Amino acid sequence: MAHTHDGIDWTTRLAPMRRADEIEAEVNSWVADRLVDLLPPGATVVDVGSGSGGMAAALTAALAARGGGRIVLVDAVPELQAAAAERCAAVTGNKVEVLAVLADAADEALAEQVPTADLVWASAVVHHLPDERRGVAGLIRLLRAGGWFALAEGGLNTKCLPWDLGVGEPGLQERLIAAGREWFADMRAGMDGVVRMPVGWNRALAEAGLVDVSAFSYLVDLPAPASETVRLSVADWLGWMSNVDGDRLSESDRAAVARLLDPNGPDWVVARDDVFVLSAATVHLGRAT
Ligand SMILES: C[S@@+](CC[C@H](N)C(=O)[O-])C[C@H]1O[C@@H](n2cnc3c(N)ncnc32)[C@H](O)[C@@H]1O
């Protein structure tokens, strides 16, 4: 039975993840084109931890634009995987085969369940595995010789709020991010069989046997005044951070967040024209020998 290791109820994340897919569609398409340009015609791309399918759809569209291929969606959560498959099916143009494999990304036998890949894309999933280096090694085993591993991890935290919102004390975003870092450390420490990875991702990829290791970063830059979807996505971010930060926040910050998230109150964050989304993501790349 496929399962995750992080104790997160991913099904509740579907709506916010879909919204993130929508606001990141343009940049996802740019990243997907850049990666698929590295591949031979008719390539097989495996998206591990495909979530609600924003990047999988972008990869599918990139494959379709180059004549076709195959996209394989690997996730441990059936509801998310179904959403991702639906998104991909909408953009295949009958040129790209969509395959869904319900599996734990840390499963040592994953390579037996997934077709050999020309590209493995793994975004924001390896840090949910107890042993990240072992996880990376397992994902690399999915590649044919010469195939590419693209790991999206790290970058810069999302910024989306003015420093002084006029609601609660100034600097709320910084405190939410700081508490979020503590949550992240606790989330990792709480996993069964957790193993520290005391090196950067470039070293993890090189130690796992990949060559031509490099990285690039990209911005998600959606400045104010932003569309309603972007503003709703700011509310998603606040909701997630207040949920995971919970007791780590002061009473005053919790009260401020509650006011910002109240759609019937005067301080609803979605009604503000001065919120935005600015974040950076890093893609670590390496090639199998
Ligand atoms: C943070 S989301 C990332 C989604 C998407 N890749 C992105 O970057 O937006 C993590 C995804 O990995 C999946 N996931 C978490 N642990 C997993 C595991 N052990 N095996 C397979 N999928 C897992 C979750 O269900 C979710 O879809």
The ligand as an SDF file (V2000), in Angstrom:
LIG
                    3D

 27 29  0  0  0  0  0  0  0  0999 V2000
    4.6510   19.5000   -1.5740 C   0  0  0  0  0  0  0  0  0  0  0  0
    3.7350   18.4810   -2.6790 S   0  0  0  0  0  0  0  0  0  0  0  0
    4.5960   18.8360   -4.1990 C   0  0  0  0  0  0  0  0  0  0  0  0
    3.7100   18.7550   -5.3940 C   0  0  0  0  0  0  0  0  0  0  0  0
    4.3610   19.1790   -6.6880 C   0  0  0  0  0  0  0  0  0  0  0  0
    5.4330   18.2750   -7.0630 N   0  0  0  0  0  0  0  0  0  0  0  0
    4.8610   20.5930   -6.5740 C   0  0  0  0  0  0  0  0  0  0  0  0
    6.0600   20.8110   -6.5520 O   0  0  0  0  0  0  0  0  0  0  0  0
    4.0150   21.4910   -6.4960 O   0  0  0  0  0  0  0  0  0  0  0  0
    4.2810   16.8460   -2.2780 C   0  0  0  0  0  0  0  0  0  0  0  0
    3.6410   15.7740   -3.1160 C   0  0  0  0  0  0  0  0  0  0  0  0
    4.3330   14.5720   -2.8800 O   0  0  0  0  0  0  0  0  0  0  0  0
    3.4290   13.5580   -2.5220 C   0  0  0  0  0  0  0  0  0  0  0  0
    4.1290   12.6790   -1.5920 N   0  0  0  0  0  0  0  0  0  0  0  0
    4.5090   12.9310   -0.3200 C   0  0  0  0  0  0  0  0  0  0  0  0
    5.1840   11.8960    0.1890 N   0  0  0  0  0  0  0  0  0  0  0  0
    5.2260   10.9560   -0.7920 C   0  0  0  0  0  0  0  0  0  0  0  0
    5.7820    9.6590   -0.8800 C   0  0  0  0  0  0  0  0  0  0  0  0
    6.4310    9.1010    0.1370 N   0  0  0  0  0  0  0  0  0  0  0  0
    5.6510    8.9770   -2.0470 N   0  0  0  0  0  0  0  0  0  0  0  0
    4.9960    9.5190   -3.1040 C   0  0  0  0  0  0  0  0  0  0  0  0
    4.4440   10.7370   -3.0700 N   0  0  0  0  0  0  0  0  0  0  0  0
    4.5560   11.4510   -1.9300 C   0  0  0  0  0  0  0  0  0  0  0  0
    2.2280   14.2490   -1.9430 C   0  0  0  0  0  0  0  0  0  0  0  0
    1.0680   13.4590   -2.0670 O   0  0  0  0  0  0  0  0  0  0  0  0
    2.1750   15.5160   -2.8010 C   0  0  0  0  0  0  0  0  0  0  0  0
    1.4840   15.2760   -3.9830 O   0  0  0  0  0  0  0  0  0  0  0  0
  1  2  1  0
  2  3  1  0
  2 10  1  0
  3  4  1  0
  4  5  1  0
  5  6  1  0
  5  7  1  0
  7  8  2  0
  7  9  1  0
 10 11  1  0
 11 12  1  0
 11 26  1  0
 12 13  1  0
 13 14  1  0
 13 24  1  0
 14 15  1  0
 14 23  1  0
 15 16  2  0
 16 17  1  0
 17 18  1  0
 17 23  2  0
 18 19  1  0
 18 20  2  0
 20 21  1  0
 21 22  2  0
 22 23  1  0
 24 25  1  0
 24 26  1  0
 26 27  1  0
M  CHG  2   2   1   9  -1
M  END
$$$$
